[in-house]
Amino acid sequence: MHPFDTLEPSQLRDRYSIKWNLYAEGVLPLWVADMDFPISGHVKAALLERLESNLGYPFMAGDPQLMDALIKKQFEYGLTDLEPKNLWLVSSVVPGLYAAVQGLTSVGDEIITMTPIYPPFLTSITDHGRVAVQNPMVFSESGWQIDFEQLEGLVTPKTKVFMLCNPHNPTGRVFLKTELERLAEFALRHDLLVISDELHAELILDGTHVPFASLSGMRERTVTVTGPCKAYNTAGLGGGVMIAHNTDLLERCKRATKGLMGHPTSLSMTMWQAGLEDKSGWREDVLSYVRGNRDFTFSWLSAHLPEVKFAPLEGTYLLWLDFGAFPNPSGLYKHFLEVAKVGLNDGPPYGTGYAGWLRINLATSRNILSEALERIERCLRATLD
Ligand SMILES: Cc1ncc(COP(=O)(O)O)c(C=O)c1O
């Protein structure tokens, strides 16, 4: 038995967790992207040590040891020649996306992004008067594909930026180098800047993470945004980084948000460095457990709910499910919450046309996951009867 198998709702319903407290007691919450697993013992020990040492002002540009560890990690991924001046520590990834949109574009500019997409991509574009242009990916059960043909037709003189989620939330795609090269060629041909959110890079189930900025012609035009929260399960501590070989791009983002970003917190930096340097095997263990949950969910759905459609999950612990075969699919989010007592993420905030799609978070114990799936099945079969 794996230690994660023993996780129980009563122990997870911690008073500080929004995941476990947003919905009424009795609901199994498989929504927001927190893992139910305890953090690595190595990270916890580093945090305790920092708590006992000093919580005064840290190095505002980042603990030097963290900057070294971040540069080393990016080097391993293939992003070479980075120096501390190419990195800007931000409060977390979403503020980094907002800073990038505001720094790289003006009001009225158009930004293309591939939907379905993690909703703050769309709000970071529209909240400050930019225009979100959606490029829906093409679904089939063999895998989500980029619609390159449609992409070409979306470009207008107002298009300034292509905004990528790499790996992609919520489809779970870990894009192939050849696909990313085609996107890079597209960005170059239309003289677009690129914002690449690579937060899920350490959560690869199958495949290899390719940083967008490592592709030919992309160094000078890409701002990468990433952070520690998904890989180390520490979203409550925040932390993020914007990376650009082209320091002018970073300067534009800094100017656009001057005074608003705050300085990095001591605990987020310690956690991040410890996570990057963790040799305990915690993350490998988490990935292997998530792979098991993914495989379990796929066979369970195929056996019990073959009407539900999904594509292979290559990265992240989030699975995007199509319930369109059932009556009134757009009401299912609420129906599951109220009747099945399972909390998922509803489709519409992820882009136009995703009513009837729901996102499920697989990073929980196998028991909780299977109980949630059984509740969903019972609820759907009762509706159909
Ligand atoms: C692609 C992506 N970007 C950003 C975030 C949020 O990052 P942060 O909490 O660091 O702002 C998430 C959270 O799930 C995400 O999936």
The ligand as an SDF file (V2000), in Angstrom:
LIG
                    3D

 16 16  0  0  0  0  0  0  0  0999 V2000
   -0.8580   27.0120  -16.4890 C   0  0  0  0  0  0  0  0  0  0  0  0
   -0.9960   27.6550  -15.1480 C   0  0  0  0  0  0  0  0  0  0  0  0
   -0.4730   28.8800  -14.9430 N   0  0  0  0  0  0  0  0  0  0  0  0
   -0.5640   29.4920  -13.7400 C   0  0  0  0  0  0  0  0  0  0  0  0
   -1.2060   28.8820  -12.6640 C   0  0  0  0  0  0  0  0  0  0  0  0
   -1.2870   29.5690  -11.3390 C   0  0  0  0  0  0  0  0  0  0  0  0
   -0.0170   29.8680  -10.8960 O   0  0  0  0  0  0  0  0  0  0  0  0
    0.2210   30.7320   -9.5830 P   0  0  0  0  0  0  0  0  0  0  0  0
   -0.5740   30.1200   -8.4910 O   0  0  0  0  0  0  0  0  0  0  0  0
    1.7040   30.6350   -9.3760 O   0  0  0  0  0  0  0  0  0  0  0  0
   -0.2180   32.1340   -9.9120 O   0  0  0  0  0  0  0  0  0  0  0  0
   -1.7820   27.6060  -12.8450 C   0  0  0  0  0  0  0  0  0  0  0  0
   -2.4980   26.9520  -11.7380 C   0  0  0  0  0  0  0  0  0  0  0  0
   -3.0820   25.9320  -11.8510 O   0  0  0  0  0  0  0  0  0  0  0  0
   -1.6650   26.9860  -14.1090 C   0  0  0  0  0  0  0  0  0  0  0  0
   -2.1800   25.7700  -14.3320 O   0  0  0  0  0  0  0  0  0  0  0  0
  1  2  1  0
  2  3  1  0
  2 15  2  0
  3  4  2  0
  4  5  1  0
  5  6  1  0
  5 12  2  0
  6  7  1  0
  7  8  1  0
  8  9  2  0
  8 10  1  0
  8 11  1  0
 12 13  1  0
 12 15  1  0
 13 14  2  0
 15 16  1  0
M  END
$$$$
